[in-house]
Amino acid sequence: MKRTFGIALWTLLSGCAVLQQKTFDEPSPAARILLNEGQFVEATLMRRFADGNLLVRLTDDSVYLLGPKQTCSWCWMYVSRRVYVELAERSAVLLSPKGERMECWNGGPTESY
């Protein structure tokens, strides 16, 4: 009985891990269309602060502070995961691998992180 339960639990957890990895890492077809239309670069969403501001690290190791223009309902799910960002002088667009967009203010690069 214990062995059967252990095998079932291991199978369930390993399946969820694979599902979660695929769901969060690969851009969806909708995201691919948006990525081709804009000038998005790959980034890692490092932190979401209590006030809603975000820290993203680009592939060149620069870190930017972004201030969402409205509450981001999906950002917390992508902390420490890959996202895409399109930076302009004062604004930015954050894009999830699912294709969810968030308009942000570009707070510029920060040296603190």
N, C-alpha and C positions, 0 to 999 in steps of 0.2 A: 504494500500500500504506500509506504513512504517513498519507495523508489519510483513508482508510477507518478506520484504527485510531483516529485522532484523533476522528472523528465518532462512532465506536462508544463510545469512552471518555467523550466529552462527554454522549452520550445516557444512558449508564449512571449517571454521576455526577449529572446533573440529575434523573433519575428517583429516585435514592436520596435526594436532598435534599428532593424533594417528599414522598416517603414518610415520611421522618424528621420533617418539619415537621408533617404531618397526624397522625402517630402520637403525638407528644409534646404537641401544643397543644390538640386538641379532646377534650373529655371523652367518654368512652365511655358507652354506655347504662347500664352498671352504675354508673359514677361519677355520672351525672346523677341516678339514683335516690337515691344517698347524699347528694348535694348538696341535694336537695329535702327530705330527712328531717332534716338537721342545720342548724346555723347556721354553715356554712362561709363563709369569705371567701377571695378570691383573694390569692395571695402569690407571691413569687419565692423559690425556694430558692437562697440566695446562696452558701452554703458548707457543706461537710461536713468537719469536723475529723477528725484521725486517731483521736481518742478516741470518735468516733461522734456527737458533738454537732452540731447543725445551726443555721444562722442563716437565718431567713426574713424577708423584707421584705414588709410588707403594702402595700396600695395607698395608704395614708395616709403612707407613708415611715417608719413605725415598724418597728424591727427587734427580733425576739424570738429568744432562745436556747432551743432545744428539745433535750431529752435523751431520745432513744428508749429505751423500756423494755426493748427487746431489739434485737439487731443488725438494722439496716435493710438488706435485700439489694438494694433498688431505688433508694434515695435518691441514690446517686452518679450515676445516669442523668439526674436532673432538676436538677442544679446549673445555675444560670443559666436555668432554665425555670420555667414556671408550675406551681404546685401549689395546693392548697386546704388551709386550716387552720381548725380549730375550737378556739378558745382558751377554757379555763376558768381558774379561779383558780390551781390548781396543776398541772393537766394540760392536754393538748392532743391533738388527733387530726390527723395529717397525711394527706392524701388525694392520690394521684396522679391524673392525668387518665385512667388506665386503670382506676381504682377500687380500687387497692391502699391499704390502711389501715395506719397505724403509730401506735400509742399512744405518747405522749411525756410527759415531765415538762415543765411550763412553767417555764423559768428566768426568765421575765419579760423586759421590754424592756431593751435595752442601748443605750448611747449611743456605744459604740466604733466602730460601723460606720455 
